[in-house]
Amino acid sequence: MELHGQHLIGSATSAEAEATFTATDPRTGTPLATDFRDATPAEVDRALTLAAAAHPEFEARGRAARA
């Protein structure tokens, strides 16, 4: 998987915010080469809306199927 610093919201990438941050590899403490974008309130709202819409189908699958 290639890191691109954008959010995956539904089936689309998004990078609306100007602000970025650097993540580190937890195994080594080394900073990752890619800067990541902060999420905007609108991006968070879209992600929550999609998650809420997907939840009934996810719940209906049952615990065994989700495990």
N, C-alpha and C positions, 0 to 999 in steps of 0.2 A: 504494500500500500504506500503510495506516494503522499507525503505530507504536503499540504498546500496552504495551510493557515486559514482556510475558510470554514464556515459552518456548513454542515449538511442538514438541511431542513426539508423534510420530505424527500423528494428526489432531486432537489436543486441545491447548488452551492450558493452561499451568500457571504458577503464581506462588506457590509454597509458602513461600519465604523472606521474612523481614521486611526484610532488608538490601537496599538498592538502590544503584545507581551511576548517574552521568550520563555519557552518551556524547557525543562531539563530531562534528560534520560535518568529515570530513577535508579537504574542499575549502576550508573557510572558518575552521575552528577554533572555530566557534560551538557552544555546548552545545545539544544537542537538547532539545526541550520535554518529552519523556517520560523519566521515570526508568525504569531497567531493574532487574529483580529479579535477585539472585544466584541461582545454581542450588543446590539442596540435593543431598546425596548420593543421595537417593532419586530425584530427577529425573534425575540423571546416569545412575543405574542403569537407569531405564526407557528413556532414550534409547539407551543402549548395547545393551540387550536387543533393542529394535526394530531397530536398525541391524544387529546380528548376524543376526537373523531374515531381514532383507531382502537381505542380501549374496549368498546363493547365486543368487537370481533375477537380481539386478543383474549379477553376474559372468557368468552364462549368456548374457546378451544380447550379449556380445562388445564389443570396444573400439570398433569402427566405429559400432555403434548407440548407444553411450554418449557418443560425441564430439559 
